[in-house]
Amino acid sequence: MRLVFCGTPQFAVPTLEAVLAAGHEVALVLTQPDRPAGREQQVLAPAVKQAALTHGIPVLQPDKIKNNAELRAQLEAVAPDAILVVAYGRIIPQWMLELPRFGNINLHGSLLPKYRGAAPIQWAVANGEVTTGVTTMRLDAGLDTGPMLLAQAIPLGEEETAVEVYENLAEVGAPLMVETLRRLEAGDLFPSHQDHSMATHAPILTREDGRIDFSRTAKQIHDRWRGFQPWPGAFTTLRGKKLIAHRLRPVVPAEAIGEGVIHLHEGRLLVGCGEGSMLELEEVQMEGKRRMPAAEILRGFQINSGERLGE
């Protein structure tokens, strides 16, 4: 097929590479503009742009696409059979949806209709799902509401973070997109409508999502920490200062203590959570300080049993 590929982060790169390896022609790549990143605020090109340039594919980075007459003329001149959309980060306007004969094919990082929205991988992990996956779908005007094409499920490990699942799904999604294109071209793939009553939402993450709510169980807090890697992570407050939990795990409590109450035991920093559960904070970082093992912060800050986090 003759394709236009829309994508931005590393998640989309395996799919771009796979469709090229399968013999499809990617005539044009659309990606987000270069943006500053990291502490140094260095302006970096998106991963998809870097991959496209390696293959000598023309790249466009429009700020806006909805009413962009120049972009529309360029895409109409390309006349793609399909437009592939993988983590592009922009809403696709109606004129783009109607342009190719096979439509706009999206690779979504969940088993639709669950986890529609901007952060499906993070929320699936944060909610303690034991299975997730990827779905190819034909985009429509709604938010991830279009008809589904193919899906591939993968198990979710109890210790896996969103970072690891993100990488796994990127690799699983690439051959799924190739198979989707093959079957569309062969005429033996028929879209199926989503059951909208089963839909759940995966909104874009905010910093506040990382704030630990100790009324949740230790497992729920651990799942959210896994899901919110690398950002917004998990944090609380101690003595009015921000305390980041870089590593934490649920433990079997020796005794029930209050939610958010610290319990010190043999150099370990334990804290009470919902339903009588308990969490161990293994590696933490006080505001303005470096990250350190819990035993080190206990010595340096003279933390006592009975103090409360989150106040």
Backbone as CSV, one residue per row, in Angstrom:
resi,resn,N_x,N_y,N_z,CA_x,CA_y,CA_z,C_x,C_y,C_z
1,MET,0.838,-1.203,0.000,0.000,0.000,0.000,0.872,1.252,0.000
2,ARG,0.279,2.324,-0.449,0.904,3.648,-0.338,0.326,4.296,0.922
3,LEU,1.197,4.660,1.862,0.753,5.060,3.197,1.265,6.434,3.587
4,VAL,0.514,7.072,4.485,1.007,8.202,5.278,1.038,7.708,6.719
5,PHE,2.126,8.002,7.426,2.285,7.524,8.803,2.293,8.723,9.748
6,CYS,1.405,8.695,10.746,1.333,9.756,11.762,1.719,9.167,13.118
7,GLY,2.800,9.644,13.701,3.242,9.148,15.004,4.312,10.057,15.561
8,THR,4.556,9.936,16.866,5.532,10.832,17.491,6.559,10.111,18.362
9,PRO,6.176,9.385,19.430,7.186,8.851,20.350,7.747,7.505,19.901
10,GLN,8.638,6.972,20.725,9.289,5.697,20.440,8.281,4.567,20.270
11,PHE,7.146,4.643,20.943,6.111,3.611,20.843,5.715,3.348,19.391
12,ALA,5.754,4.387,18.548,5.304,4.264,17.163,6.383,3.734,16.223
13,VAL,7.641,3.788,16.635,8.750,3.448,15.734,8.710,1.987,15.266
14,PRO,8.500,0.994,16.148,8.449,-0.390,15.657,7.396,-0.613,14.570
15,THR,6.252,0.080,14.662,5.224,-0.074,13.630,5.685,0.531,12.311
16,LEU,6.305,1.702,12.362,6.850,2.312,11.143,7.862,1.378,10.486
17,GLU,8.773,0.839,11.294,9.797,-0.073,10.760,9.164,-1.338,10.173
18,ALA,8.126,-1.855,10.831,7.497,-3.105,10.391,6.767,-2.941,9.064
19,VAL,6.056,-1.822,8.883,5.318,-1.651,7.619,6.291,-1.423,6.456
20,LEU,7.424,-0.785,6.738,8.448,-0.631,5.700,9.047,-1.993,5.337
21,ALA,9.350,-2.786,6.373,9.936,-4.111,6.135,8.978,-5.025,5.379
22,ALA,7.669,-4.787,5.542,6.665,-5.609,4.856,6.469,-5.193,3.400
23,GLY,7.174,-4.152,2.971,7.123,-3.761,1.573,6.172,-2.630,1.243
24,HIS,5.541,-2.030,2.270,4.648,-0.903,2.011,5.463,0.364,1.738
25,GLU,4.898,1.264,0.992,5.541,2.544,0.712,4.998,3.586,1.679
26,VAL,5.852,4.117,2.533,5.458,5.239,3.389,5.903,6.510,2.671
27,ALA,4.946,7.180,2.070,5.265,8.335,1.227,5.514,9.601,2.038
28,LEU,4.975,9.632,3.240,5.078,10.847,4.064,4.860,10.487,5.522
29,VAL,5.592,11.164,6.409,5.419,11.004,7.853,4.993,12.343,8.452
30,LEU,3.946,12.300,9.291,3.547,13.466,10.089,3.908,13.189,11.528
31,THR,4.536,14.159,12.174,4.911,14.006,13.577,4.817,15.362,14.260
32,GLN,4.892,15.359,15.577,4.814,16.610,16.334,6.084,17.442,16.120
33,PRO,6.005,18.755,16.327,7.203,19.601,16.209,8.279,19.209,17.221
34,ASP,9.540,19.515,16.879,10.646,19.323,17.824,10.359,20.158,19.074
35,ARG,10.671,19.576,20.244,10.382,20.295,21.488,11.528,20.127,22.485
36,PRO,11.706,21.105,23.401,12.731,20.958,24.434,12.361,19.848,25.409
37,ALA,13.376,19.110,25.864,13.138,18.004,26.797,14.296,17.892,27.770
38,GLY,14.023,17.290,28.941,15.058,17.049,29.938,15.430,18.301,30.715
39,ARG,16.331,18.118,31.651,16.747,19.233,32.509,17.400,20.361,31.723
40,GLU,18.150,19.976,30.694,18.855,20.979,29.892,17.925,21.676,28.900
41,GLN,16.685,21.168,28.767,15.722,21.722,27.821,16.289,21.801,26.400
42,GLN,17.012,20.744,26.040,17.544,20.632,24.686,16.412,20.336,23.720
43,VAL,16.413,20.996,22.579,15.378,20.741,21.572,15.694,19.424,20.867
44,LEU,14.752,18.479,20.975,14.962,17.147,20.415,13.906,16.823,19.368
45,ALA,14.309,16.111,18.340,13.373,15.630,17.324,12.641,14.415,17.864
46,PRO,11.341,14.271,17.565,10.616,13.066,17.990,11.258,11.808,17.422
47,ALA,11.086,10.697,18.131,11.679,9.423,17.714,11.223,9.014,16.313
48,VAL,9.962,9.273,15.985,9.443,8.902,14.659,10.125,9.720,13.563
49,LYS,10.381,10.989,13.834,11.084,11.817,12.845,12.482,11.257,12.585
50,GLN,13.176,10.913,13.651,14.527,10.378,13.501,14.516,9.092,12.668
51,ALA,13.551,8.208,12.950,13.454,6.950,12.200,13.116,7.205,10.732
52,ALA,12.202,8.140,10.479,11.792,8.436,9.107,12.950,8.984,8.287
53,LEU,13.713,9.895,8.884,14.837,10.489,8.166,15.903,9.448,7.847
54,THR,16.060,8.456,8.736,17.007,7.364,8.484,16.635,6.613,7.200
55,HIS,15.332,6.528,6.940,14.852,5.823,5.739,14.643,6.771,4.555
56,GLY,14.971,8.049,4.738,14.816,9.004,3.649,13.372,9.359,3.338
57,ILE,12.491,9.242,4.347,11.069,9.557,4.146,10.835,11.031,4.465
58,PRO,10.119,11.759,3.602,9.791,13.162,3.908,8.984,13.269,5.197
59,VAL,9.287,14.297,5.987,8.636,14.493,7.286,8.008,15.888,7.340
60,LEU,6.766,15.949,7.801,6.104,17.224,8.077,5.778,17.289,9.564
61,GLN,5.925,18.496,10.149,5.661,18.685,11.578,4.731,19.878,11.792
62,PRO,3.491,19.775,11.300,2.587,20.929,11.399,2.166,21.209,12.834
63,ASP,2.046,22.501,13.166,1.535,22.893,14.482,0.053,22.596,14.597
64,LYS,-0.668,22.825,13.499,-2.113,22.582,13.477,-2.446,21.813,12.208
65,ILE,-3.476,20.972,12.298,-3.828,20.185,11.108,-5.282,20.354,10.683
66,LYS,-6.152,20.790,11.591,-7.593,20.801,11.284,-7.920,21.682,10.079
67,ASN,-7.452,22.920,10.104,-7.765,23.858,9.022,-6.512,24.239,8.239
68,ASN,-5.628,23.280,8.073,-4.348,23.518,7.406,-4.499,23.172,5.915
69,ALA,-4.773,24.200,5.103,-5.042,23.986,3.670,-3.811,23.446,2.954
70,GLU,-2.640,23.915,3.357,-1.400,23.462,2.717,-1.177,21.967,2.977
71,LEU,-1.375,21.566,4.228,-1.224,20.147,4.571,-2.240,19.302,3.816
72,ARG,-3.464,19.794,3.741,-4.512,19.043,3.038,-4.134,18.816,1.576
73,ALA,-3.604,19.856,0.942,-3.199,19.730,-0.460,-2.064,18.725,-0.619
74,GLN,-1.135,18.735,0.339,-0.002,17.792,0.275,-0.480,16.345,0.423
75,LEU,-1.399,16.114,1.354,-1.902,14.747,1.566,-2.753,14.286,0.377
76,GLU,-3.524,15.187,-0.170,-4.327,14.829,-1.345,-3.426,14.477,-2.532
77,ALA,-2.280,15.172,-2.632,-1.334,14.878,-3.704,-0.689,13.506,-3.516
78,VAL,-0.451,13.120,-2.263,0.112,11.796,-1.962,-0.894,10.701,-2.316
79,ALA,-2.184,10.996,-2.081,-3.278,10.035,-2.346,-3.009,8.673,-1.706
80,PRO,-2.888,8.621,-0.356,-2.575,7.342,0.302,-3.742,6.363,0.275
81,ASP,-3.406,5.069,0.275,-4.429,4.034,0.429,-4.952,4.002,1.866
82,ALA,-4.049,4.305,2.813,-4.429,4.353,4.226,-3.519,5.346,4.941
83,ILE,-4.035,5.913,6.018,-3.225,6.734,6.920,-3.116,5.969,8.228
84,LEU,-1.881,5.691,8.653,-1.664,4.981,9.912,-1.421,6.001,11.013
85,VAL,-2.075,5.800,12.151,-1.963,6.733,13.272,-1.550,5.944,14.509
86,VAL,-0.331,6.220,14.988,0.200,5.511,16.164,0.793,6.530,17.125
87,ALA,0.068,6.815,18.209,0.560,7.748,19.236,1.010,9.071,18.628
88,TYR,0.191,9.606,17.737,0.519,10.879,17.092,0.339,12.039,18.065
89,GLY,-0.720,11.993,18.869,-0.928,13.061,19.846,-1.769,14.203,19.328
90,ARG,-2.454,13.990,18.208,-3.331,15.019,17.648,-4.660,14.392,17.258
91,ILE,-5.735,15.163,17.355,-7.043,14.695,16.879,-7.055,14.790,15.355
92,ILE,-7.452,13.711,14.709,-7.464,13.660,13.250,-8.749,14.311,12.740
93,PRO,-8.637,15.344,11.901,-9.844,16.035,11.408,-10.622,15.185,10.400
94,GLN,-11.868,15.585,10.183,-12.761,14.814,9.325,-12.217,14.675,7.907
95,TRP,-11.613,15.722,7.378,-11.117,15.638,5.996,-10.029,14.574,5.850
96,MET,-9.231,14.381,6.906,-8.211,13.329,6.862,-8.849,11.948,6.996
97,LEU,-9.896,11.850,7.815,-10.587,10.573,7.992,-11.182,10.091,6.662
98,GLU,-11.642,11.027,5.858,-12.334,10.679,4.616,-11.400,10.508,3.420
99,LEU,-10.132,10.869,3.568,-9.219,10.912,2.422,-8.853,9.534,1.846
100,PRO,-8.326,8.587,2.648,-7.878,7.321,2.045,-8.989,6.289,1.910
101,ARG,-8.848,5.393,0.962,-9.907,4.397,0.720,-10.033,3.399,1.862
102,PHE,-8.923,3.087,2.556,-8.995,2.171,3.698,-9.140,2.898,5.029
103,GLY,-9.248,4.224,4.985,-9.447,5.001,6.199,-8.164,5.262,6.964
104,ASN,-8.342,5.764,8.185,-7.235,6.025,9.104,-7.183,4.880,10.111
105,ILE,-6.098,4.119,10.065,-5.971,2.932,10.913,-5.097,3.279,12.116
106,ASN,-5.675,3.127,13.291,-5.003,3.485,14.544,-4.559,2.235,15.301
107,LEU,-3.374,2.284,15.871,-2.930,1.253,16.816,-3.098,1.830,18.210
108,HIS,-4.018,1.245,18.984,-4.335,1.766,20.322,-3.798,0.826,21.394
109,GLY,-3.233,1.391,22.447,-2.555,0.598,23.465,-3.447,0.030,24.548
110,SER,-4.579,-0.539,24.160,-5.438,-1.256,25.115,-6.328,-2.205,24.339
111,LEU,-7.056,-3.025,25.067,-8.062,-3.897,24.463,-9.391,-3.142,24.498
112,LEU,-9.669,-2.448,23.410,-10.894,-1.656,23.346,-12.130,-2.549,23.514
113,PRO,-13.207,-1.997,24.107,-13.430,-0.581,24.412,-12.879,-0.104,25.755
114,LYS,-12.144,-0.939,26.468,-11.567,-0.479,27.736,-10.416,0.488,27.467
115,TYR,-10.303,1.475,28.320,-9.198,2.436,28.320,-9.084,3.229,27.021
116,ARG,-10.191,3.886,26.696,-10.142,4.885,25.633,-9.483,6.151,26.203
117,GLY,-8.683,6.810,25.396,-8.106,8.062,25.860,-6.605,8.116,25.708
118,ALA,-6.005,9.119,26.359,-4.605,9.482,26.118,-3.591,8.579,26.808
119,ALA,-3.986,7.895,27.893,-3.006,7.138,28.678,-3.490,5.723,28.976
120,PRO,-3.808,4.925,27.954,-4.384,3.593,28.196,-3.420,2.634,28.877
121,ILE,-2.146,2.691,28.532,-1.174,1.764,29.115,-1.004,2.053,30.602
122,GLN,-0.840,3.327,30.937,-0.626,3.705,32.335,-1.818,3.327,33.214
123,TRP,-3.029,3.586,32.733,-4.200,3.326,33.570,-4.503,1.836,33.698
124,ALA,-4.201,1.057,32.663,-4.398,-0.393,32.781,-3.517,-0.961,33.881
125,VAL,-2.255,-0.509,33.931,-1.340,-0.970,34.986,-1.785,-0.414,36.333
126,ALA,-2.105,0.872,36.371,-2.481,1.525,37.635,-3.729,0.915,38.261
127,ASN,-4.615,0.378,37.432,-5.837,-0.233,37.953,-5.679,-1.717,38.260
128,GLY,-4.450,-2.230,38.147,-4.184,-3.612,38.542,-4.696,-4.661,37.578
129,GLU,-4.863,-4.300,36.305,-5.293,-5.288,35.315,-4.250,-6.407,35.211
130,VAL,-4.710,-7.617,34.933,-3.786,-8.740,34.751,-3.579,-9.053,33.263
131,THR,-4.385,-8.417,32.408,-4.257,-8.573,30.956,-4.455,-7.220,30.307
132,THR,-3.670,-6.947,29.292,-3.908,-5.766,28.463,-3.598,-6.164,27.027
133,GLY,-3.375,-5.191,26.157,-3.082,-5.537,24.773,-3.139,-4.334,23.870
134,VAL,-3.210,-4.609,22.568,-3.310,-3.555,21.560,-4.456,-3.887,20.618
135,THR,-5.032,-2.849,20.048,-6.145,-2.995,19.112,-5.880,-2.126,17.889
136,THR,-6.069,-2.681,16.698,-6.111,-1.829,15.519,-7.571,-1.495,15.246
137,MET,-7.796,-0.253,14.864,-9.169,0.222,14.681,-9.201,1.268,13.593
138,ARG,-10.374,1.468,13.027,-10.578,2.523,12.035,-11.079,3.756,12.776
139,LEU,-10.333,4.831,12.690,-10.699,6.050,13.408,-11.987,6.648,12.861
140,ASP,-12.790,7.199,13.802,-13.932,8.012,13.421,-13.832,9.327,14.184
141,ALA,-14.908,10.097,14.212,-14.848,11.428,14.821,-14.800,11.386,16.353
142,GLY,-15.096,10.243,16.956,-15.106,10.149,18.415,-13.728,9.856,18.991
143,LEU,-13.658,9.765,20.329,-12.411,9.469,21.016,-12.255,7.953,21.144
144,ASP,-11.494,7.349,20.233,-11.237,5.904,20.241,-12.531,5.084,20.185
145,THR,-13.505,5.588,19.447,-14.812,4.934,19.382,-15.044,4.157,18.088
146,GLY,-14.090,4.208,17.155,-14.286,3.612,15.840,-14.331,2.102,15.857
147,PRO,-14.732,1.505,14.734,-14.829,0.047,14.645,-13.467,-0.632,14.757
148,MET,-13.431,-1.763,15.444,-12.180,-2.493,15.696,-11.862,-3.423,14.527
149,LEU,-10.572,-3.637,14.316,-10.111,-4.523,13.252,-9.494,-5.792,13.833
150,LEU,-8.322,-5.691,14.476,-7.679,-6.837,15.122,-7.220,-6.446,16.520
151,ALA,-7.036,-7.438,17.375,-6.544,-7.195,18.735,-5.586,-8.308,19.135
152,GLN,-4.661,-7.968,20.019,-3.703,-8.941,20.557,-3.550,-8.682,22.050
153,ALA,-3.831,-9.697,22.860,-3.731,-9.568,24.314,-2.372,-10.037,24.807
154,ILE,-1.897,-9.442,25.914,-0.691,-9.917,26.590,-0.961,-9.921,28.098
155,PRO,-0.318,-10.837,28.837,-0.473,-10.825,30.288,0.305,-9.669,30.905
156,LEU,-0.180,-9.203,32.056,0.490,-8.129,32.795,1.053,-8.709,34.089
157,GLY,2.355,-8.625,34.251,2.981,-9.127,35.469,2.724,-8.227,36.664
158,GLU,2.721,-8.809,37.865,2.419,-8.047,39.089,3.458,-6.977,39.384
159,GLU,4.666,-7.139,38.852,5.731,-6.176,39.126,6.041,-5.281,37.928
160,GLU,5.407,-5.528,36.796,5.710,-4.750,35.597,5.259,-3.302,35.750
161,THR,6.111,-2.396,35.274,5.736,-0.983,35.267,5.209,-0.601,33.890
162,ALA,4.608,0.581,33.822,4.093,1.076,32.547,5.203,1.188,31.506
163,VAL,6.411,1.488,31.938,7.542,1.615,31.015,7.789,0.287,30.297
164,GLU,7.772,-0.811,31.054,8.006,-2.136,30.478,6.839,-2.568,29.578
165,VAL,5.626,-2.288,30.025,4.449,-2.669,29.239,4.399,-1.862,27.941
166,TYR,4.760,-0.597,28.015,4.834,0.289,26.845,5.738,-0.321,25.775
167,GLU,6.920,-0.793,26.201,7.860,-1.407,25.253,7.297,-2.708,24.681
168,ASN,6.686,-3.515,25.535,6.113,-4.786,25.078,5.009,-4.576,24.052
169,LEU,4.120,-3.619,24.339,2.992,-3.390,23.442,3.440,-2.787,22.114
170,ALA,4.500,-1.983,22.148,5.031,-1.426,20.899,5.501,-2.552,19.981
171,GLU,6.138,-3.573,20.567,6.639,-4.706,19.775,5.503,-5.621,19.319
172,VAL,4.478,-5.794,20.153,3.330,-6.624,19.788,2.477,-5.925,18.720
173,GLY,2.380,-4.610,18.829,1.519,-3.844,17.925,2.024,-3.772,16.502
174,ALA,3.346,-3.801,16.326,3.915,-3.643,14.988,3.464,-4.742,14.021
175,PRO,3.631,-6.036,14.358,3.146,-7.079,13.434,1.626,-7.100,13.317
176,LEU,0.935,-6.649,14.364,-0.532,-6.604,14.288,-0.981,-5.597,13.221
177,MET,-0.284,-4.457,13.133,-0.614,-3.478,12.101,-0.325,-4.039,10.711
178,VAL,0.794,-4.744,10.564,1.138,-5.346,9.270,0.065,-6.353,8.853
179,GLU,-0.376,-7.179,9.799,-1.416,-8.163,9.509,-2.743,-7.477,9.175
180,THR,-3.035,-6.378,9.871,-4.253,-5.611,9.582,-4.244,-5.115,8.140
181,LEU,-3.112,-4.551,7.706,-3.015,-4.041,6.333,-3.128,-5.176,5.315
182,ARG,-2.491,-6.300,5.622,-2.532,-7.443,4.700,-3.965,-7.909,4.489
183,ARG,-4.704,-8.017,5.579,-6.068,-8.535,5.474,-7.042,-7.506,4.898
184,LEU,-6.791,-6.239,5.146,-7.619,-5.206,4.509,-7.441,-5.249,3.001
185,GLU,-6.190,-5.386,2.581,-5.890,-5.439,1.150,-6.486,-6.697,0.511
186,ALA,-6.486,-7.791,1.266,-7.036,-9.050,0.762,-8.568,-9.059,0.762
187,GLY,-9.140,-8.113,1.506,-10.602,-8.018,1.544,-11.273,-8.995,2.474
188,ASP,-10.511,-9.579,3.422,-11.141,-10.547,4.333,-11.107,-10.095,5.793
189,LEU,-10.992,-8.793,6.023,-11.041,-8.258,7.381,-12.232,-7.311,7.482
190,PHE,-13.136,-7.635,8.398,-14.366,-6.866,8.513,-14.442,-6.216,9.890
191,PRO,-14.555,-4.904,9.941,-14.588,-4.194,11.223,-15.746,-4.632,12.101
192,SER,-15.526,-4.634,13.419,-16.607,-4.938,14.365,-16.817,-3.736,15.273
193,HIS,-18.072,-3.431,15.544,-18.385,-2.253,16.356,-18.065,-2.512,17.828
194,GLN,-17.605,-1.472,18.496,-17.328,-1.570,19.928,-18.631,-1.581,20.722
195,ASP,-18.606,-2.275,21.860,-19.723,-2.227,22.805,-19.495,-1.014,23.700
196,HIS,-20.135,0.102,23.363,-19.872,1.355,24.078,-20.239,1.274,25.558
197,SER,-21.126,0.357,25.923,-21.510,0.232,27.337,-20.361,-0.314,28.185
198,MET,-19.357,-0.929,27.530,-18.225,-1.503,28.255,-17.019,-0.561,28.289
199,ALA,-17.171,0.622,27.732,-16.035,1.542,27.608,-15.601,2.100,28.959
200,THR,-14.278,2.253,29.115,-13.721,2.968,30.265,-12.773,4.035,29.721
201,HIS,-12.512,5.053,30.539,-11.748,6.211,30.085,-10.350,6.200,30.702
202,ALA,-9.362,6.589,29.916,-7.963,6.665,30.379,-7.454,8.080,30.132
203,PRO,-7.815,9.015,31.010,-7.477,10.423,30.757,-5.975,10.686,30.844
204,ILE,-5.561,11.796,30.261,-4.162,12.203,30.339,-3.761,12.347,31.804
205,LEU,-2.546,11.940,32.150,-2.101,11.979,33.537,-1.804,13.406,33.983
206,THR,-2.034,13.655,35.257,-1.680,14.937,35.869,-0.721,14.668,37.028
207,ARG,-0.029,15.696,37.455,0.898,15.541,38.592,0.167,15.018,39.824
208,GLU,-1.072,15.462,40.011,-1.828,15.089,41.201,-2.159,13.599,41.238
209,ASP,-2.163,12.928,40.090,-2.410,11.478,40.070,-1.348,10.724,40.860
210,GLY,-0.159,11.322,41.001,0.916,10.659,41.725,0.842,10.805,43.236
211,ARG,-0.070,11.633,43.733,-0.181,11.816,45.193,-0.750,10.549,45.824
212,ILE,-0.064,10.014,46.814,-0.487,8.765,47.456,-1.676,9.024,48.373
213,ASP,-2.721,8.251,48.186,-3.895,8.283,49.049,-3.837,7.027,49.910
214,PHE,-3.504,7.201,51.175,-3.280,6.045,52.051,-4.580,5.362,52.473
215,SER,-5.725,5.886,52.034,-6.967,5.149,52.286,-7.107,3.997,51.285
216,ARG,-6.332,4.037,50.190,-6.284,2.905,49.267,-5.479,1.778,49.911
217,THR,-5.697,0.546,49.421,-4.910,-0.566,49.951,-3.468,-0.471,49.456
218,ALA,-2.573,-1.182,50.126,-1.167,-1.179,49.732,-1.000,-1.676,48.298
219,LYS,-1.780,-2.689,47.909,-1.694,-3.184,46.534,-2.137,-2.128,45.535
220,GLN,-3.230,-1.422,45.842,-3.712,-0.378,44.935,-2.678,0.742,44.790
221,ILE,-2.025,1.107,45.877,-1.002,2.154,45.824,0.194,1.673,45.004
222,HIS,0.575,0.409,45.200,1.693,-0.156,44.440,1.351,-0.215,42.945
223,ASP,0.109,-0.608,42.619,-0.304,-0.663,41.219,-0.252,0.720,40.581
224,ARG,-0.693,1.727,41.308,-0.656,3.091,40.769,0.790,3.553,40.582
225,TRP,1.650,3.218,41.515,3.077,3.551,41.363,3.637,2.897,40.099
226,ARG,3.277,1.615,39.867,3.752,0.917,38.658,3.220,1.596,37.390
227,GLY,1.959,1.988,37.432,1.334,2.588,36.266,1.830,3.987,35.958
228,PHE,2.236,4.696,36.997,2.618,6.096,36.815,4.127,6.280,36.725
229,GLN,4.805,5.262,36.149,6.228,5.390,35.833,6.373,5.769,34.358
230,PRO,7.263,6.665,33.975,8.188,7.401,34.841,7.581,8.646,35.480
231,TRP,6.357,9.026,35.086,5.734,10.245,35.602,4.236,10.024,35.697
232,PRO,3.574,10.502,36.728,4.042,11.359,37.827,4.607,10.607,39.026
233,GLY,4.783,9.289,38.935,5.371,8.540,40.038,4.435,8.451,41.225
234,ALA,5.020,8.453,42.435,4.238,8.404,43.674,4.906,9.312,44.701
235,PHE,4.115,10.168,45.323,4.677,11.083,46.318,3.664,11.359,47.421
236,THR,4.185,11.817,48.545,3.355,12.230,49.665,4.083,13.393,50.343
237,THR,3.721,13.695,51.576,4.439,14.719,52.325,4.817,14.191,53.700
238,LEU,5.940,14.684,54.207,6.403,14.376,55.560,6.843,15.675,56.202
239,ARG,6.212,16.011,57.319,6.514,17.263,58.018,6.374,18.467,57.089
240,GLY,5.376,18.387,56.191,5.083,19.500,55.300,5.955,19.581,54.066
241,LYS,6.887,18.629,53.916,7.758,18.633,52.745,7.440,17.437,51.852
242,LYS,7.652,17.619,50.544,7.361,16.563,49.590,8.299,15.378,49.793
243,LEU,7.746,14.179,49.777,8.512,12.942,49.888,8.150,12.054,48.702
244,ILE,9.121,11.806,47.830,8.894,10.960,46.655,9.241,9.523,47.013
245,ALA,8.363,8.600,46.639,8.627,7.173,46.841,9.126,6.600,45.514
246,HIS,10.429,6.344,45.422,11.004,5.800,44.188,10.823,4.290,44.095
247,ARG,10.796,3.615,45.253,10.540,2.172,45.270,9.689,1.856,46.480
248,LEU,8.650,1.064,46.272,7.767,0.681,47.375,7.161,-0.673,47.063
249,ARG,6.663,-1.346,48.114,6.032,-2.659,47.903,5.087,-2.957,49.047
250,PRO,4.023,-3.699,48.764,3.130,-4.127,49.853,3.821,-5.185,50.715
251,VAL,3.558,-5.163,52.005,4.089,-6.181,52.920,2.947,-6.682,53.808
252,VAL,3.141,-7.865,54.352,2.138,-8.415,55.267,2.287,-7.712,56.618
253,PRO,1.247,-7.037,57.088,1.387,-6.281,58.334,1.460,-7.179,59.563
254,ALA,2.350,-6.813,60.485,2.411,-7.524,61.762,1.274,-7.063,62.666
255,GLU,0.862,-5.825,62.451,-0.246,-5.275,63.231,-0.924,-4.201,62.397
256,ALA,-2.197,-3.971,62.618,-2.916,-2.936,61.893,-2.604,-1.579,62.499
257,ILE,-2.212,-0.635,61.649,-1.967,0.734,62.121,-2.772,1.688,61.251
258,GLY,-2.877,2.906,61.664,-3.709,3.882,60.964,-3.209,4.206,59.567
259,GLU,-4.111,4.662,58.724,-3.763,5.029,57.349,-2.792,6.208,57.334
260,GLY,-1.655,6.017,56.673,-0.646,7.069,56.582,0.278,7.155,57.785
261,VAL,0.079,6.269,58.767,0.907,6.298,59.982,2.183,5.485,59.768
262,ILE,3.313,6.063,60.151,4.619,5.411,59.997,4.833,4.401,61.119
263,HIS,5.404,3.255,60.725,5.810,2.236,61.699,7.217,1.792,61.339
264,LEU,8.153,2.004,62.242,9.541,1.615,61.993,9.778,0.218,62.549
265,HIS,10.425,-0.630,61.740,10.679,-1.994,62.180,11.994,-2.473,61.589
266,GLU,12.981,-2.661,62.453,14.301,-3.173,62.062,14.890,-2.396,60.874
267,GLY,14.820,-1.068,60.968,15.401,-0.209,59.942,14.568,-0.071,58.691
268,ARG,13.338,-0.564,58.727,12.449,-0.473,57.565,11.393,0.590,57.813
269,LEU,11.047,1.320,56.740,10.052,2.382,56.817,8.725,1.834,56.307
270,LEU,7.821,1.524,57.226,6.519,0.965,56.909,5.449,2.020,57.152
271,VAL,4.344,1.918,56.412,3.258,2.883,56.579,1.925,2.170,56.405
272,GLY,0.973,2.513,57.242,-0.345,1.897,57.198,-1.165,2.393,56.026
273,CYS,-1.957,1.475,55.443,-2.806,1.803,54.287,-4.218,1.289,54.538
274,GLY,-5.074,1.427,53.533,-6.476,1.050,53.674,-6.674,-0.435,53.933
275,GLU,-7.787,-0.745,54.606,-8.198,-2.120,54.920,-7.129,-2.878,55.717
276,GLY,-6.402,-2.162,56.571,-5.410,-2.800,57.441,-4.158,-3.262,56.731
277,SER,-3.950,-2.847,55.480,-2.756,-3.266,54.726,-1.570,-2.358,55.044
278,MET,-0.395,-2.754,54.574,0.815,-2.004,54.911,1.757,-1.951,53.708
279,LEU,2.457,-0.835,53.590,3.373,-0.584,52.491,4.760,-0.336,53.063
280,GLU,5.777,-0.869,52.391,7.147,-0.521,52.753,7.704,0.443,51.717
281,LEU,8.190,1.583,52.189,8.874,2.533,51.319,10.351,2.167,51.332
282,GLU,10.860,1.673,50.210,12.229,1.143,50.159,13.261,2.181,49.732
283,GLU,12.856,3.069,48.832,13.774,4.115,48.377,12.974,5.406,48.226
284,VAL,13.455,6.461,48.872,12.676,7.697,48.931,13.573,8.904,48.664
285,GLN,12.920,10.054,48.520,13.663,11.298,48.292,12.914,12.445,48.932
286,MET,13.540,13.058,49.919,12.952,14.236,50.550,13.157,15.446,49.654
287,GLU,12.219,16.359,49.727,12.294,17.595,48.938,13.653,18.270,49.112
288,GLY,14.317,18.535,47.991,15.617,19.213,48.029,16.795,18.308,48.311
289,LYS,16.546,17.008,48.484,17.624,16.063,48.795,17.734,15.018,47.681
290,ARG,18.785,14.208,47.728,18.959,13.132,46.762,18.101,11.931,47.166
291,ARG,17.899,11.024,46.201,17.170,9.799,46.525,18.069,8.879,47.331
292,MET,17.488,8.140,48.265,18.290,7.304,49.161,17.462,6.142,49.698
293,PRO,18.149,5.061,50.136,17.429,3.957,50.778,16.722,4.452,52.032
294,ALA,15.613,3.804,52.362,14.822,4.235,53.519,15.641,4.241,54.802
295,ALA,16.511,3.231,54.974,17.311,3.156,56.199,18.158,4.406,56.388
296,GLU,18.626,4.966,55.281,19.477,6.159,55.352,18.672,7.395,55.761
297,ILE,17.470,7.517,55.220,16.656,8.681,55.570,16.171,8.590,57.017
298,LEU,15.966,7.358,57.521,15.558,7.196,58.919,16.635,7.716,59.859
299,ARG,17.899,7.442,59.501,19.012,7.937,60.335,19.160,9.456,60.216
300,GLY,19.092,9.944,58.977,19.383,11.359,58.750,18.299,12.304,59.226
301,PHE,17.044,11.869,59.223,15.947,12.771,59.558,15.273,12.425,60.891
302,GLN,15.793,11.414,61.567,15.262,11.016,62.878,13.737,10.879,62.850
303,ILE,13.280,10.086,61.892,11.846,9.835,61.747,11.402,8.850,62.838
304,ASN,10.204,9.060,63.359,9.719,8.235,64.467,8.441,7.494,64.106
305,SER,8.261,6.327,64.707,6.977,5.629,64.590,5.871,6.520,65.105
306,GLY,4.720,6.465,64.453,3.584,7.272,64.883,3.422,8.558,64.100
307,GLU,4.509,9.011,63.435,4.348,10.185,62.564,3.434,9.813,61.400
308,ARG,2.820,10.817,60.815,1.844,10.557,59.751,2.302,11.202,58.437
309,LEU,2.174,10.444,57.354,2.480,10.973,56.031,1.232,11.583,55.413
310,GLY,1.444,12.587,54.566,0.343,13.167,53.812,-0.383,14.290,54.502
311,GLU,0.194,14.794,55.564,-0.459,15.909,56.284,0.276,17.204,56.045
